[in-house]
């Protein structure tokens, strides 16, 4: 399989790709279903995985691992990306409703004052949580959210592998989430 993958990367060998597809497509789909994907989602992710194999085969290096490990890692990452995209909850939050009440003494809207106080508290909580992060994790978060850099740009700026940047961001998000959930 390694030879087939190298041939795909080097020469865009369609026969090698066909052999890889026939061998790996059902295995990748089964793997994705074993991780909780339904048949339709597993099929979609398998197609995306095999398309990625075709387009990025030149990035595969046999010394870093087997062809199957590389392919199943692509499938795993695509599944995680899909779950992250779908994890955004769409709901109406009662806290977001603005109910205007006038303060009888000042005539000002109380909601606006409450919002400003809450926003200030949230800023302080986030700043305190950021200070508790290890320096390397805080740096990638700042570059992402303050400097508005993509993960690729952060990796380039810091001279780090993209995977290291992603790992640091994931670790930082988890620590921030835990810290903020315990405070809110």
C-alpha positions in Angstrom: 0.0 0.0 0.0 2.9 2.3 0.7 4.2 1.9 -2.8 0.7 2.6 -4.3 0.5 5.8 -2.2 3.9 7.0 -3.3 3.0 6.3 -6.9 -0.2 8.4 -6.5 1.8 11.2 -5.0 4.6 11.1 -7.5 2.8 10.4 -10.8 -0.9 10.8 -10.2 -1.1 7.1 -11.0 -4.9 6.4 -11.5 -4.4 2.6 -11.3 -2.7 2.9 -8.0 -5.4 5.2 -6.8 -8.1 2.8 -7.9 -6.4 -0.1 -6.1 -6.2 2.1 -2.9 -9.8 3.1 -3.2 -11.1 -0.4 -3.6 -9.0 -1.5 -0.6 -9.5 1.4 1.7 -13.0 2.9 1.0 -15.0 0.1 2.7 -12.5 0.0 5.6 -12.6 3.8 6.1 -16.4 3.8 6.0 -16.5 0.9 8.6 -14.0 2.8 10.8 -16.2 6.0 10.7 -19.3 4.0 11.4 -17.6 2.4 14.4 -16.9 5.9 15.7 -20.6 6.8 15.6 -21.2 8.1 12.1 -24.4 7.0 10.4 -24.1 5.3 7.0 -24.7 8.5 5.0 -22.2 10.6 7.0 -19.7 7.7 6.9 -20.1 7.5 3.1 -19.6 11.3 2.8 -16.5 11.4 5.0 -15.1 8.3 3.2 -15.4 10.1 -0.1 -13.8 13.2 1.4 -11.0 11.0 2.8 -10.3 9.3 -0.5 -10.4 12.6 -2.4 -7.8 14.0 0.1 -5.7 10.9 -0.5 -5.7 11.7 -4.2 -5.0 15.4 -3.8 -2.4 15.2 -1.0 -0.7 12.0 -1.6 2.5 13.9 -2.5 2.6 15.0 1.2 2.8 11.4 2.4 6.3 10.4 3.7 6.8 6.6 4.2 9.3 7.2 7.0 6.6 8.8 9.2 4.2 5.9 9.2 2.3 3.4 7.2 -0.1 4.3 4.4 -3.0 3.0 6.4 -2.1 5.1 9.4 -1.9 8.2 7.2 -5.3 7.4 5.5 -7.1 6.7 8.8 -5.7 9.8 10.3 -7.1 11.8 7.5 -10.5 10.1 8.0 -10.3 10.8 11.8 -9.5 14.5 11.3 -12.2 15.0 8.7 -14.7 13.4 11.2 -13.5 15.7 14.0 -13.7 18.8 11.7 -17.3 17.8 10.8 -18.3 17.3 14.4 -16.8 20.7 15.3 -18.7 22.5 12.5 -21.9 20.9 13.6 -21.4 21.4 17.3 -22.5 25.1 17.1 -25.8 25.1 19.0 -28.6 27.2 17.5 -31.0 28.1 20.2 -32.7 31.1 21.7 -31.3 32.2 25.0 -33.5 34.0 27.3 -30.5 35.9 28.6 -30.1 37.5 25.2 -33.6 39.1 25.3 -33.5 42.7 26.1 -36.4 43.8 28.2 -36.3 47.5 28.7 -37.1 48.7 32.1 -36.6 52.4 33.0 -35.0 53.2 36.3 -37.5 55.4 38.1 -34.7 57.6 39.5 -32.7 58.2 36.3 -35.0 57.3 33.5 -32.2 55.1 32.0 -32.7 51.7 30.8 -31.5 49.2 33.4 -30.7 46.5 30.9 -28.0 48.6 29.2 -26.3 49.1 32.6 -26.6 45.3 33.4 -25.1 44.4 30.0 -22.1 46.7 30.6 -21.5 45.2 34.0 -21.7 41.7 32.7 -19.4 42.4 29.8 -16.8 43.9 32.1 -17.0 40.9 34.4 -16.6 38.5 31.4 -13.6 40.5 30.2 -11.9 40.2 33.6 -12.7 36.5 33.8 -11.2 35.8 30.4 -8.1 37.9 31.2 -7.6 36.0 34.4 -8.0 32.6 32.7 -5.6 33.7 30.0 -3.0 34.5 32.6 -3.2 31.0 34.0 -2.4 29.4 30.6 1.1 28.3 29.8 3.0 30.9 27.8 3.1 28.9 24.5 -0.7 28.3 24.6 -1.5 31.9 25.5 0.6 33.1 22.6 -1.3 31.1 20.0 -4.6 32.2 21.4 -3.5 35.9 21.3 -2.2 35.5 17.8 -5.5 33.9 16.7 -7.9 36.3 18.4 -6.1 39.5 18.9 -3.9 39.5 15.7 -6.6 37.6 13.8 -4.1 35.1 12.3 -5.0 31.7 10.9 -3.4 28.6 12.3 -1.2 28.4 9.2 -0.1 32.0 9.7 0.6 31.4 13.4 2.7 28.3 12.5 4.7 30.3 10.0 5.2 33.2 12.4 6.3 31.0 15.3 8.3 28.5 13.1 6.2 25.6 14.4 4.6 22.7 12.7 0.8 23.3 12.1 0.0 20.3 14.2 1.8 21.8 17.2 -0.2 25.1 16.8 -3.5 23.1 16.6 -2.6 21.1 19.7 -1.7 24.2 21.7 -4.9 25.8 20.7 -7.0 22.8 21.6 -5.3 22.5 25.0 -5.8 26.2 25.6 -9.5 26.1 24.6 -10.0 23.2 27.0 -8.3 25.0 29.9 -10.2 28.3 29.2 -13.5 26.5 28.9 -12.9 24.7 32.2 -11.8 27.9 33.9 -14.7 29.9 32.6 -17.3 27.3 33.2 -16.3 27.1 36.9 -16.6 30.9 37.2 -19.8 31.4 35.3 
